[in-house]
């Protein structure tokens, strides 16, 4: 399968989908949420107010998709990085990472 190009204007798409609640939190991200005490509203806040950390984007060969890194602050001001991907139909929350300062 060929490598798929990155989505242009990814941050605008992520913000739009987040504001509409049009995303799926994958099981791995749910596990990380529980381990790191990160709520769904924290995820939405980071995705709607954060910035695209493009140097941290990764192409996942096994899934033929890009994971996009969004970085921002939670409701209680903790710094997170969230990996977001897309399949044919949905925006997927792949993982959430608490960044210690």
C-alpha positions in Angstrom: 0.0 0.0 0.0 1.3 3.5 -0.8 2.2 6.1 1.8 -0.5 8.6 2.3 0.4 12.3 2.4 -0.2 14.5 5.4 -3.5 16.4 5.7 -3.1 20.1 5.0 -4.6 22.5 7.6 -4.6 19.7 10.1 -5.0 21.9 13.1 -8.2 23.5 11.8 -9.7 20.1 11.1 -8.7 18.8 14.5 -10.2 21.9 16.3 -13.4 21.6 14.3 -13.9 17.9 15.0 -13.0 18.4 18.7 -15.5 21.2 19.1 -18.2 19.1 17.5 -17.3 16.0 19.6 -16.6 14.1 16.5 -13.8 11.8 17.7 -13.2 8.3 19.1 -10.8 7.8 22.0 -9.0 4.5 21.3 -8.5 1.9 24.0 -4.8 2.7 24.4 -5.6 6.4 25.0 -8.3 5.5 27.5 -5.7 3.4 29.4 -3.3 6.4 29.4 -6.2 8.8 30.5 -6.8 6.6 33.5 -3.1 6.2 34.4 -2.5 10.0 34.0 -5.8 11.4 35.4 -6.7 13.1 32.1 -10.4 13.7 31.5 -12.3 14.0 28.2 -12.8 17.7 28.7 -9.0 18.0 29.1 -8.5 16.3 25.7 -11.0 18.6 24.1 -9.4 21.7 25.6 -5.9 20.7 24.3 -7.3 19.9 20.9 -9.2 23.1 20.6 -6.7 25.5 22.0 -3.3 23.8 21.4 -0.8 23.9 18.6 0.4 21.4 16.0 3.8 20.1 17.1 4.7 18.9 13.5 8.2 17.7 14.4 6.5 15.0 16.6 4.2 13.8 13.8 4.8 10.1 12.8 3.9 8.0 9.9 2.6 4.6 11.1 3.5 2.2 8.3 1.5 -0.7 9.8 -1.7 1.4 9.5 -0.7 3.6 6.5 -1.7 6.7 8.4 -0.1 9.8 10.0 -0.3 10.5 13.7 -0.4 14.2 14.3 1.0 15.7 17.6 -1.1 18.4 19.2 0.3 20.1 22.3 -1.5 22.3 24.8 -2.7 22.9 28.3 -5.5 21.1 30.2 -8.2 22.7 32.2 -6.0 22.7 35.3 -3.0 23.9 33.3 -1.0 20.7 32.8 0.9 20.3 29.5 -0.2 17.4 27.3 0.7 16.1 23.9 -2.1 14.2 22.1 -1.6 11.9 19.1 -4.4 12.1 16.7 -5.0 10.1 13.6 -7.8 9.6 11.0 -9.3 6.6 9.4 -11.8 6.6 6.5 -14.6 8.0 8.7 -13.3 9.2 12.1 -10.8 11.3 14.0 -9.0 9.0 16.4 -7.3 9.9 19.7 -4.4 7.5 19.7 -2.7 8.5 23.0 -2.3 11.2 25.6 1.0 12.1 27.1 1.5 14.2 30.2 4.6 16.4 29.7 6.3 17.2 32.9 7.8 20.7 33.1 
